[in-house]
Structures are given as C-alpha cells and as structure tokens.
Amino acid sequence: MAIKTLFTYNYGGEKRKVIESFGYDIKLIPEKDLIYSEVLSDVEVLVCYDPFRTLAIEKMKKLKWIQLSSIGVDQLPVEYVKSTSIIITNNRGGYSIPMGEWIVLKTLELFKNSKNLYKNQTNRKWKIDTSILELYGKTIGFIGTGTIAYEAAKRFQGFGVTILGVNTNGRDIEYFDRCYSMSERSEMLKLCDVVVVTLPYTESTHHLINEEGFKLMKDGTFFINVARGSIVDEHSLIKNLTNGKLAGAAIDVYEEEPINDHNPLWDIDNVILTSHNSWISEMRNERRFKIIFENMRRYIKGEGLINVVDFKKGY
C-alpha cells in the first residue's frame, strides 16, 4: 500500500510523479493556514517548512517522519516531537552556497562602504569616499563552522585573509586556519576584524552574542548575522552600532520577523539590512528537492535518512 504523504509546497507535476513512483500517495495542501482534518488522519510523511502555527500535528497519529525544507528546526513544536518517535530531517546544506556567497558579498560591501556609495548615486552626488578599506590581511571569524560557514570560508580563499572558527570542540575544518571550542570563543572574538554568526539556534545559543561578547571584540569590528536573530541580543547589537564599538553590520535575521517600522536598525547608517533573504537563489528549489528525493528514496527502502536532526544537540 502506498505511503500517505503530505506536501505543503508544489515542486511540479513531474517531480511529484517521480516521488509517487517510489510508492507514495501524495496530498498537496499549501501550508498557509493549514489545519488538521480527517483527510490527514492517515498521513505518515510530512514534507513542509512551517505549518505548525495552525496545524496540530499531535492529532496526526500515524505521522512518522517530517522532512523540513529549512535548516533551522525552531519552528517545530519541539517538546512534543521529542516526546514521540517522529523522525525529523532538515535541509542542511541546501542553502549553503548562496548564503556563503552572501557573506562574502556583505563583507566586501561593508569594507567598501557600498551603502554610502549607492546613496551618492541615488542623489546624483559625485564624491570620493576615502574611508574605504581593503579586506586583504584581515581576520574573519565564524561562530559556527557548519556547511554555511564552510562554503563562505571556501569562497574567501584568495582574498589573503585569515579564517577562524568556533565549533563545539574546536575540531579542524577545511579552509579554516584555526578553530576554537565553544568554551574558547572569547579568545577568537578578540582577534577578528569580522565576526559572522552561522550556528543553529538552540536554547543554549539564545543571546550567545551579547554585551559581553561585543565588549570582547576589537573596536571597529564588522558584524554579520545569517543564522537566527535570537542568537544575538539585538539591544546590545544596536547599542554597539550606535556607540561606535562596531564599524558596521550586515543583518539578514532578527529577533522578530518582520522587524517593525520603529526598530532602530532601520535608521543606523552603518547597517545593511536584508529581509531574511540570504538563502535565496535560482537553485533553491532544485537543491531542496534533491534532498527530499534522496530521503524519500531511502525511507521507502528502509535505509537511513540523511540530515536527521539530533535534538540532544538541537540541530
């Protein structure tokens, strides 16, 4: 009997036929305002991003596996999932290339003061900016050395920079000149000209970068966050941008999304804001479906799935 599966995103008829040929019976229901009904009572596999605000998965008694299209898992009803045997897999690695490119882009934009140059263009103002810096010889530190940081570090090769990283135990990672353990992160923060946040959000990483962390950074450090907004104490970030401790920042994620009209970040000149956009590229659906395809092939055959989330680690 075909395995009952719910997709909340339409990857196209041809892709659906391929998955169904494995032995799946697919229902396609957009996840916006998705609520439980009897038509979902026999669903065993859920492929989605975040229907959990409205969909009560605890009512889906036959649910055994959730394949997320995101890297993060904080949208899940985590405590419920942990109390069950439901397998959670994510899209780890699926967005790492465009996010790696974004980190390099924003680092260069910060060093080259692109925001001000574009403003001059908009205002038809001809003025040479003598504040521009070069990246060569600088030190870039990543808080988190997973696939996103890995792809960014790879792309920084050739710029003549030193790449440092922080991970759980300080293990060596390709393209990094040195890695520190999480308990040694203070040592790394003191050395960096650019600090990039690329680690998952968990209870233990909530406000990991706070006033104490900013104090450890050199005066004039640039700061980039592509991970999750709640890893950073936003009030401390704003304080250190406005008092001159930080030279500037490129922020793609925020404690509350979308940020409201009154958020001070909108008005800080040395900040580049984007709307949780760093993961976007024309290849996003192809890479996402590639992971879905491989896991659905494995699941039907009883093989081990890739990107299984370990809730002891939180990712």
N, C-alpha and C positions, 0 to 999 in steps of 0.2 A: 504494500500500500504506500502511495506517495506521502512524503513528509509534509505536513501542513506548515506553510511558511508565510510570514507577513513581511512585505517590503513597504517602507514608507516613502521611498524615492523611486522614481521611474528611470531605470537605466536604459530603457529602449526595448522594443519588442524582440530584436534578435538576441540580445543578451539574456532576456528573460527565457527565451526558448532554450538556450544553451543550459541554463540552470535547471529548467524543468526536465530536460533530457536526462539529468542525473537521477531523477526520481523525486522531485519536489513538486508540490501543488501550491502555487504562489497566489496569494491575495495581494493586491496593490491598493493601499489606502494611504493617502497623504497624511503626514503626522500632525499637521496643524489642527488643533482641537480634537485630536483622535481620542475617543472614549471607548471603554470596554462595552462589547455587546456579545450576544451568544455566537455570532459569526466568528468570533476569536477564541471560542472555548477550546478548540482542538489545535490551536497553533503551537507548534513545537519549537520553531525557529523564528526569531525576530531580527530583521535587518533594518537599522534605523540610526538616527542621530539623537534626537531628544523629544520623544513623545511623552515623557514621564511626568510632565506638569499636569497632563489631563488623563493619561492612560494608566489605569490601576492594574499594573502587571501582576499584583498578588491575586487577582481574580483569574489569571490565565494559568490554570492548574497544570496544564500539560507543557508549559514552557520549559525548555531545557537549555537553550543557548541564545544569547544575544550578541549579534555582531554589530559593533558600533562603527559609524563612519568617521568618528572623531578619534584623536589621540587621547585626549582627556576623558576621564570617566566620572568627573564630579557632578554631572547632570543625573547620574543614576540614583535611585533610592538605595544607597549603598548598604545601609543596615539590613534592609530586607533581603537584598541579594546575598549578603554574607550569611544570612540565616538559612539559605537554600543551597541546592546543589546546581543552580543555574551557572553555566559556563559563560564568562564574558570575554569576548575578544575585541580588540580595538584596531585602529588604522595606523598603528605605529610605523613610521617610515613613509607613509603615503603622501605626506605634505612636506617632507624634509627638504627636498630640493628647492622648491620655490621659497621656503622660509629661510634656507641658507642663503639664497640669492638676496632676499630682502634684508637680511642682517648686514651683508656686505654693502648693499646699496645705501642703507641708512647710516652706516658707519662713515662712508665716504661723504654723504650729504652733510653730516654733522661736521666733519673736518673741513669741508669746503664751503660751509655756510650757505648751502644751496637755497635754503628757505629765504634768506635775505636777498640773494641774487635774483630769485624768481619774483620777489616783491618789487625789486627795482624794474624788472622787465614789465610787470603789470602796470607800474606807474610811469613807464617810459622815462626812467631815470638812469642817466649814464654816470656811474660812479664806480671806481675801482675799490675793491674790498681788500685791504691789506691785513685783515685778521685771519686769512685762510691758512690752514695748517696742512702739513703732509703726514700721511699715515706711516711712512717708512720709519722704522726704528721704534715704533710704539709697541705697547704690550696690551693684548686683548685677552680678557678673562671671561670664561663661560661658567656660570653657575648651573651645572648640569652638563653632562657630556654624552647625551643620547644622540639619536640619529639627526636631530636638527642641528645641534652643535657640531657634530661630525661633518655634515655637509657644508656648514659655514666655514669651519676650520680648513677643510679641503680647498675651498674657494679663496681663502686668504693666502694660500701658498703663492709665492711670487711677489707679494707686497712688501716683503722684508720686515715682517712683524714677528713678535714672539707670542705664541698662543699658549695660554694657561687654562686649566680646567679644574672644576671641583666635582667630584662624584662621591659615592658612598664611602669607598675605602681607599681612594687615591690610586686606583689601578690605572695603568698606562693605556692611552687611547691613541690610535694612529692620527697623525697630523698635529698632535699636541706636544709642545716642548716639555711640559711638565704637568702632572695632575696632582691635586691635593685631596685629602679626605675631607669629608664634610666638617669634621671637627677642626680642620686646619684652614678653613676658608678665610678666617681673618688675616692669615699670613698672605694669602693670594690677593685679597682685596686691596691691600696696601701697595701692591706692585702695579696695578692696572691703570692704563690710560682710558680703556673702555671696559665696562662691565656689562655683560649680556646675560639675561635671565632666560634659561632654556630648560628648566627642570619641571617635572609634573607638579600639579597642585595636590597636596595631601594635608591632613591635619598637622603633620609635622613641618610642612613648608609654609603654613599660613603666616604671613608677615615675616618670613625668613629674612627679607631685606627690610630693615627698619632703621630707626635713628642711629642705633649703634653701628650698623653696617655702613651707613653713609659717612659717619664720622671717621671710619677706618680708611675710606677711600682718599686718594690724593686730591688736593684742591685742583679743580679743573678737569675732573674725570667726566667722561661721557657715559651715559646710561641708556641701555636698550632693554626692552621687555617684549618678548613674543610668546611668553608661556601662558600664565594666567595672572590677572590683575591682583588677586588676593595674596599672591606670594610677596607682594610689595606693599608696605604701609604707605598708602597714597598721600596721606597728610604729611608724612616725613619726606616723601619724594617732592611734593610741592614746596615744602619749606626749604629744602636744599637746592632746588632750582632757583628759587626767588632770592635766596641769600648769597648766591654766587659760589657755593661749595661745588655744585655740579656745573660744568661748562654747557651742558645741554643734554637733551634726551630725545629718543625716538620711541614712542609708546604705541603699541598695537592692541593692548589688552588692559582692562580696567577693573576696578573692584565692583563697579556696577556698569552694566552694558544694556543699552547705550548710555554713555555719560550724559548728564543733564546739561541744560543750557548754562547753568550757573557754576559749573565745575571750573575752578581757576586754571586748570590746564589749558583751556581754550585760549587764554589771553597771555600766556607766557611766551615771549618772543623766541627763546632758545629751545623750544619744544616742537617736534614734528609729531603730529597725531594722525593715526590712521584707524579705520573702523574695523578692527579685528579682521584685517584683510591680507595679512602676510602669507596665508596658506593658499591663496587663490592662484591658479594658473590654468591654462587651457587643457592641461593634462590631469587635473584633479580627479575628474570622474573616471578616467581610464585607470589611473593608479589605484583609486579606491575600489573599483570593480575588480581589478586584478587580485587584490587581497580577498575580497568577498568570494570570487570564483574559486580560488585555491582552497579556502576554508570550507566551502560548500562541497567541493570535490572530496576533501578529506573526511568531512563529517559523515557523508553518505556511506563511505567505505570503512568508517570506524577508526580512522587514522588520527593521530594527534594534530590538533589545530595549531596554527601559528598566531602569535600576538595574544596569547592567553594572559589576562590580567591577574596579577598576584596581589590580592587585597592586603596581604601582610606588608607588602611594600607600598601599596596604594596606587600602583600603576602596572 
